[in-house]
Amino acid sequence: MAQPDLRGGIYMKESGNFEFDDVQGLLRFGYGKLADTCFMLLKIADASAARQWLSTAPVSSAIAIHPPPDTALQIAFSVQGLRALGIDESIIDGFSDEFVHGMTRNENCSRRLGDIGHNAPKYWKWGEGADVPHILLLLYARKGGLDAWKATVEGEYFSQAFQLLQYLPTSDMGRTDPFGFEDGISQPAIDWADRHDTDSHANDRYTNLLAAGEMVLGYPNEYGQYTARPLIDLQKDRFAVNLPDAEDDPSRKDFGRNGTYLVLRQLEQNVPGFWQFLNTISNSVPEKREQLAASMVGRERNGTPLIAEHIPGILPKDHGNHFTYDLDPKGNHCPVSAHVRRANPRTGDLPAAVTGTGAIALINRLVKILGFGQKPEEDLIASSRFHRLLRRGRSYGPVLAPGDAVKPDAPAAERGLQFICLVANIGRQFEFVQNAWIVNGKFGGLQEEPDPLLGNREPMINGNSTDHFNRPTSSGPMQKTCHLPQFTTVLGGGYFFMPGLRALKYISALPTNGNGGSS
């Protein structure tokens, strides 16, 4: 039976055994109808006051409420923030190395993420050195309600507890990104009811349904395993008594269960530069300009995929999210280097060429397992289901329509994306996608050709340039666009842990000298 919510709504009856009441809502909801947002990066000034504030913070859970709430609050911590609040190092050690050592942990990591040249951390507004935040607050409200919600959230202890490091701007662009393309179309579907089969034999082809453990810690992932996370021995830490038991080790408490890692990157996007460059290359012919822009993105501006003619019964309004690139291996319809094709190649566990039925399937599997018939482009295009991201970002800056952006006097302004994604494994998901698919010039058999939207255009180590974009055609020569400027610049970034609500209570209840294991 549905139950009343204290804020006036009705809890919707849930299916399955998933603990939505212990999960922060962003894992389940995008809060798209809460158009006014406020992202705050905080430093902890007084740990005791910070824990007092956390103990009463109105954090929104993933329980479905009808009608949907008018506001939401989510909280995430950097490793520096957890330490500042007194989390013991024995717990910190249970987190992934990527989270513990950070996005800017060394030059090699920065190079792999594409954070070199103008993207280098030394140029960031936040996220490096003394400018690493402790806490990320995400506030959401309906139009016109953000100021009142922010005042309610801050309440008592806030000014004493925190110092504002950065206030990240956001703006409501609807479903359109700053470049003018419909965004947020393709998102993985999470198997909250645990019905998804993770056996490789059942996932030869692309699937959009993922095991919950790919996004939420404490549950089996696509490998059928539990991602490493902090587990606590109750004999050594009496404050952990109310944490959930670890499913894979019931003798210990699971600090990570129902939590997730949150990746945040502030990406400035040069919208006038993008459209003016394409306008010049296209000799100011609008149709050619639109075609080139769509080929770089991989979709038309209304969201229709360039592979649309291969999707049975697709209509423009459907966007056609149920497709793969199997029928377009050379990129004649959607270039291999297109942004959306890089971000999600839509591959199954085995390429289409080695799947089949019956004896044919068995032979094809053996050929693949023994290493025969390997194509060069398969090296960096692994099965997509192991590398998906749950995106929750918001745009910022004033809207600038493409027709206005091409004008020489297009208004200059700060525009871009506060990129947010949620993952259970930073290295295997976000860092893999960013390194192997987005910034890698050899993606899909390409040569020195990174993402046309996100590429940094820095030369390769051997000195070869990376400022070009190729469009194959079914007949005729390759269409090559050279001297691409850098359209997107990184202004900041960091890794955060967004805990379950019981873990959040654990943090807020810690004594001044740390947790029970260190007292």
N, C-alpha and C positions, 0 to 999 in steps of 0.2 A: 504494500500500500504506500502511496506517496505520502511524504511527511512535510509539514510546514517548515519553512526556513525562517530564521529570526529576522531576516531582512525583508520578509513579506512575500517571498516566492514559495514555490512548492518543489521539493526534491522529487525528481523523476525516478521511478523504479529502475534499478540497474540490473543488467544481466551479467552472469558470470561471477567470479570471486575476486575480481580485481579490486584493490583497495583505493577506490577513487577518493575516499574521505581523507586519505593520507598523502595524496598527490597534489602538488600545486597545479592549478588549472591550465597553465600554459602548455603543459604536455598534451592536453586533450583539446583545448580550444584555442583558436587564433585570436579571439576577442575582436573580430573584424567589425562588429557593430559598435564597439567602443572606440570611436574615431579619434577622440582627444587622448593623447598619450604624453607621458612625462617619464623620461629615463634619467635617473640620477646616479652619478658615481660618487660614492662617499668614502671618506677616511674616518676611522674610529678615533675620536678624541678622548673618550672616557669609556672604557670597556664595561664598567659596572652599569653606567647609564644606558649603554647600548643594549646590554642584556635585558635591562628593565623594559626598554622600548620594545625589543623583540618579543618579550613575553606577552604583550597585549596587541601586537601588530595584527590588523585584520586581513591576514593573508587568505586569498581565495583558493578553495580546493577544486578538484576536478569533478565534483558531484554535479550532475546536470540539474539545473533549476529552471522551472517554468513559472512565469516568464523569465527570460535571462536577466541577470543582475545589471544594474546601471553602472557599476564600478567593479574594478578588480585591482588587486595588489599582489605582486610576486617579488620574491627576494632571492638573491643569489650571492655567494661569497667567493672571493679569490682565496688562494691559500694563505696569503698574507692576512686577510681578514679573519680566517679561522684561527690563525695563530694569535692574532690580537685579541680575540675573544676567549682565549684560554684552551683551545682544543689541543690535547696532548699529542706529542710527536708520534706516539705509537699508533694513533689514529691517522695522522697525516700520512704516515708511511704506507697506509693501505690504499691511498689514492693512486691514480696513474701517474707515471713519470711526467707526462705532458702537462697535467694539471699542476703538479708540485713545482715543476721547474719553469713553466710558463711559455707563452707564445714567443717571447724574445730571449729564450734561454741561451742561444749561441748563434754565431754567424751562419753556421751550416743550416740551422733550423730556419732562419730568416730567408736564406737563399731558396730553400725548398718550398717555402710558402710564397715566394715571389716578393718578399719584403726587402727589396734592394733598390738602389737608385733613389728616386723620389719617394719610394714606398718605405725606405729604411726607417727603423724605429727611432733613430736619432732625430728625425723630423716630425715625429708624432706629437699630437697635442696632449695625449695621455697614454698610459700603458707601459711606460718605460721608466726605469730608475725610481725617482721619488714620486713620480706621477702614476704609480700603480694603485688603483682603487682597492679598497677593502670590501665594499658592499655595492651591489647593483640593485637599485629599486626600480621596478617597472610598474607604473601607475597607468590605469586605463579608465576612461569615463566616457559617457555619452556626450554629444556635442553640448558645450556650454557648462559641463559639470566638473571640469578638471580642477579648477581653483578650489572649489569647496571640498572636493575629495582629497586634494593634497593637504589642505588645512586639517582635515579630519585625521589623515594618516600620520601626519607629523605629531600632533598632540603633545603630550607630556614627555619630557626627557630628550626629545629629538635634538633640539639646539645644543643641549649639553653633551649629547652622545656623539654627534657627527659633525664633520666638517665637509662642506660641499666641494668636491674636487672638480667635477665637470657636470654641467647640465646639458645633456645631449638633445639637440633640437629634433623635433618630429613634426610632420604635417600630414594632413589627410589628402592623399591623392587617389582615394578610392582603390580600385584594383589595378591602377596604372603605375608603372615605375617612372622615375624621372626622365628616362629617355623616351617615354611615350608609349611603351608596350604594355599590354595587359599582363599582369604578374600574378603569382600565387596560384597558378593553374595546377601544376603538378606537385602533389605532396604524397608521401607514402601513407598507406592505410595501416593503422596499428591493430594488431589482432588482440584486442583486449580480452576476448572470450577464450583465447588459447585454443583455437581450432586449426591454426596454420601448421602445415607439415613442413618441417625444416630439412627433411631428407633430400639429399642432392638429386636423387632419382625423380623426385616430384617437382623439381625446379629447373628442368632443362631449359625452359623458356622463361622470359621475363615475367615477373610477378610484382605487383604493386603492394601486396599484403606482406607485412613484416611481423616477426615475433616481437612481443612487447619488450623483450630484453635488448633489442637494438636501440631503444630510446630510454628505457627505464632500468635503473640498476636494481639488482635483486631478483631478476627473472631470467629464464633461459633466452639466449639470443639465437641468431640464425645458425649458429654452429651447434645448438642444443646445449650450450654451456652457460655458466654464470660468469659475467664479467667481474674481474677483480675489483673489490671495493673494501672499505674499512669494516672489519668485523671485530667485535669487542667481547672480551672475556668478562662475564658478569662478576666473576670472583674478584676481578681486579678493578672493577669500575661499578660501584653501586648506583651511579647516576644513570646507567644505561638500562635500568630495569624496565622502563616503559617503551624501549625501542622494540621493533618487530624482531622475531627470531629469523635467523638466516635459513632459507629453504634448503640450501646445500650443506649447512652445518648447524643444525638446531641447537647445539650446545653453546652457540655464540649469538650475540645480538648484532643486528645488521644496521649499521649507521647509514649505509648508502641506499638501502631499500626504499623504493618509491621516489628516489631522487634522480637527477640527471646532470650531465655537464652542459653548460651553456657557453657557447662561443659567441663573442661580440666583436665586431669589427666596424669601425666608422669609415665608410667609403665615400669619398667626394667624387661626384660625377660631373664631367664637363659637358653639359648638354648642348650649349651652343657650338662648342668645338666639334662634337660628334656630328651633328647635322650639317654644319657648314663644310666640314671635310667631305662628307658624302655628297653634298651638293656640288662641290667643285669637281670631284671625281666623276660625277654623273652629268657634267656639263649643264647643270641647273635644270635637268629634265626630271620633273617630279616622279614619274613612273619608274625611271631607272634608279633614282635615289631611294625610293621605297623598297625596290627589289634588293638593292645592295644592303640596306639596313636589315631587312628581313633575313637575308642570307647570313649575316653576322650573328643575329639573335637565334635563328632557327625557327622562328614563328613570325607570322604577320602581326601587325600592330594590334589587331583584334583578338590575337591569341591562337589563330588557326595554324596548326603545324604545317611546315613545308612538305611534309610527307603525306599530306591530306588525301591525295588521289589514290593512295594505297589503303585507305581506311574505308571499309564498306559502309555506305550510307551516311557518311559524315556530312553534317551541315555546319556552316560557319559558326552558328551560335553554340554548337556542341563543343567546340574547341578540339575535340578528338584527343583525349588524353590516353585512350586505350590503343596504343600503337607501339611498334618497335621500328628499328632502322634495318631490320633484316633484309627488306626488299630494296634497300638503297645503300649497299655496302660501299660504293665508291663516292657517295655524297653528291650524286648528280642532282638530287632534289633538295636535300638538306646537307650543306657542306659538313664534312667530318669535323671541321674546326668550329662550327657554330656553337655559340655559348650554351644553349640548352642541351645540345647533343653531348658536349663535354661534361656538363654538370650531372647528367644522367644518361649514359649511353643505352639504357634500357636493354641490357644483356641478361641472359639466363646463365645457368651454370655451365652450359655448353653452347657454343655458337650454333646457329641454325643449320649450318652445313653438316654438323655431325649428329644431329638429332634424327629421329625416325621412329619406326615402330617395329616390334618383333625382332627378327634376326638382323634386320638392317640397323636397328638401334644398337644392338649388341656389338656388331662389327664396327659401327661408327665410334662407339665408346672405346673399344680396344685400340682403334687407330689413334684416337685422341690421347688415351692414357700412355701409349707407347711413344708418343711424341711425333708421329707422322702427320703430314698435312698441316703443320702449324703455319699460320699466316703471320707475317711481321706485325700487322696491326693488332693482333690479339694479345701481345705482350703487356700492354698497358691498359687494356680494357678488360678488367676482371668482371666477374658477375656482379651486377649492380646491387643485388639485395644485401651484400655485405658492406656497402659503402653509402647507404642513403642518409640524408640529413632531413630533419624536421625543421623547416624554416619558419621563423616567427618575427622577421624584421619589419621595420617601418621606414618609409621614405622621409626625407626632410627637405625643406626649401620650397619656394613658390613654384607652382606649375608653369611650365613653359612648353607650349604646344610646338610640335615639329615645324609647322608652318611659320611660326614666329621665330623659332630658334635658328632657322637658316638665314635670317636677315642680319646684315652686318652690324646693325645697332641693337641686336638682341640684348635685353637687360642682363647684366652680370649679377650673380647672386650665389650664395652657398647652397648647393643642391647635392643630394646624394642619398645614400641608404645606410641606416643603422642596421647592418646585417646581424641577424641573430639566428643561430641554429642550435638545436638540442640533439645530443648524441649520448650514447652510453660508452663509447670508446673514441676519444679524441683522435688518437693516432690512426686507427683503422677507418674512421669515417671522415671527419673534417680534414685532417692533415693529408690523408691519402687523396681525397678528391682534389684538394687544392694543389698538391704537388704533382700527382700522376696524371690528372685530367685537365685542370684549369691552366696552370702555368707551364706545363711540360710541352716543349716544342715538338716532341716525337709522339704525341698522343695519336693513336689510330694509324700509325705508319706515316704521319706527317714529318716534315723536315723543318725544324727551327721555326715553328709557327704556333705560338701560344694563343690563348683566348683573345679574340678580337676586341672584346669589351673590357676584360679585366687584366689583360697582359700589360707588363711594365715596360716593354720595348727595349729593355737592357740587352746589350749584345751577349752572346754565348761566351763561355770561358775561352773558346777558340777564336773569338773575335767576330764570328758570323752574326749578321743582323737578325732580328726577330720581328721586324716591323712590316710584315706583309700578311696578306690573307688571300687564300686561293679558293676559287669556286670552280669545281669540275663541271663539265657539260657532257651530255650524252653524245653530242656531235660537235666537232670543232675543238679548238685549242683551249687549254686551261685559262680561265679569266683570273688574272693576278692583280691585286690591289697592293701597291707599295707605299712605303713611308707613312704608315699609320701613326698618328700621334698617340700618346697615352691618354685614354679617356677617363680612367678611374685611378684615384690616388688614395692610398691608405692613410688615414689620419690618427688612428688609434686602434687598439685591440687588446683582448685579454680572455683568459679562460676562467670560468666560474663554476661553482657547484651549487645547484639549486636543490636543496634538501627536501625530503618529505616533511610533512608537518610534525610528526613525532620527533624527527631529528632536529627540527627547528626548536621544539620545546626543550630538547636535551641541551642545545647550545645556550638557550636563554636561562637555563637553570644552573649552569655551572657556577661554582664558587669563584671568588676573586682570584685564587691561586691556581685555577685550572680545573680539570675534571677529576672524577673520583680516583682514577688510576694514578694521579700524581699528587694527591693530597696526603 
